[in-house]
Amino acid sequence: MPATTRRTQVDDPYAELKAHFAGGGADDVTVNSGKGAQGIKLGKKMFAFYKGELLLKCAPERVAELVASGEGQAFDPGTGAPLADRVLISAARKDAWIALCEESLRYAAAKP
């Protein structure tokens, strides 16, 4: 493996998450890379975003639970009001990223 490839994989905080979903077996789940928004999609719906931290789309009730427990942080896109269905999960909680992304995937799959 070339040194540049190895370094990129080590430096990428999302490498384990990407690998989990890239080889996850669900045909309609893709790991978006390249230009545009970076994250994980179900069909055309992005449900996990790479924003320095992990930004997830979840049911508003679940967002409230994660924020209240201190596991997540409300996400304000710059409008002064947090989005009810988005939560930021810090790198300090990286051990929970895959499980929370799976939960977010189920939420995205249930939405029309």
C-alpha positions in Angstrom: 0.0 0.0 0.0 1.5 3.4 -0.9 2.4 5.6 2.0 0.0 8.3 1.0 -2.9 5.9 1.0 -2.0 4.5 4.4 -1.6 8.0 5.9 -5.0 9.0 4.5 -6.7 6.0 6.1 -5.1 6.6 9.4 -5.9 10.4 9.4 -9.5 9.9 8.3 -11.6 9.9 11.5 -14.5 8.4 9.6 -12.5 5.5 8.0 -14.1 2.8 10.3 -17.6 4.2 9.7 -17.1 4.4 5.9 -15.8 0.8 5.8 -18.8 -0.4 7.8 -21.3 1.1 5.4 -19.3 0.5 2.2 -19.3 -3.2 2.8 -22.6 -3.4 4.7 -24.5 -5.3 2.1 -27.4 -2.8 1.7 -27.5 -2.0 -2.1 -29.1 1.3 -1.6 -26.7 2.6 1.1 -23.7 4.5 -0.3 -20.7 6.3 1.1 -20.6 9.6 -0.6 -17.1 10.8 -1.6 -15.6 13.3 -3.9 -17.3 16.7 -4.5 -20.4 17.8 -2.7 -21.7 16.8 0.7 -19.7 14.1 2.4 -21.6 11.4 4.2 -23.7 8.3 4.0 -26.8 8.0 1.9 -29.8 5.8 1.7 -30.9 6.1 -1.9 -30.8 9.9 -2.4 -31.3 10.7 1.3 -28.2 11.7 3.2 -28.6 10.5 6.8 -25.1 10.9 8.1 -22.8 13.9 7.4 -19.1 14.4 8.0 -18.8 17.9 9.6 -15.7 17.6 11.7 -18.0 15.8 14.1 -20.7 13.4 12.9 -24.0 15.0 12.0 -26.9 12.6 12.1 -30.5 12.8 11.0 -32.7 11.3 13.7 -36.3 11.4 15.0 -36.8 14.7 16.9 -37.5 12.7 20.1 -34.2 10.9 19.7 -32.4 14.1 19.1 -33.8 15.5 22.3 -32.8 12.4 24.2 -29.2 12.5 22.9 -28.9 16.2 23.7 -30.4 15.8 27.2 -28.1 12.9 28.0 -25.0 14.9 26.8 -24.3 12.3 24.1 -25.1 14.8 21.4 -25.3 18.5 20.6 -28.1 20.3 18.9 -27.2 21.4 15.3 -27.8 24.9 14.3 -27.0 25.4 10.6 -26.4 29.1 11.2 -30.0 30.3 11.3 -30.1 30.8 15.1 -32.5 27.9 15.6 -31.3 24.2 15.9 -32.8 21.7 13.5 -35.2 19.3 15.3 -34.0 16.3 13.4 -30.3 16.8 13.4 -27.7 16.0 16.1 -23.9 16.4 16.3 -22.0 13.5 17.8 -18.4 14.4 18.8 -15.3 12.4 18.0 -15.1 11.7 21.8 -18.2 9.4 21.2 -16.6 7.8 18.2 -17.2 4.4 19.8 -20.9 4.9 19.3 -20.8 6.3 15.8 -21.7 3.0 14.0 -24.6 2.2 16.3 -26.0 5.7 16.0 -25.6 5.7 12.2 -27.5 2.4 12.1 -30.2 4.0 14.1 -30.2 7.0 11.7 -30.4 4.7 8.7 -33.5 3.0 10.2 -35.1 6.5 10.7 -34.2 7.5 7.1 -35.6 4.2 5.8 -38.9 4.7 7.6 -39.5 8.1 6.2 -41.4 8.4 2.9 
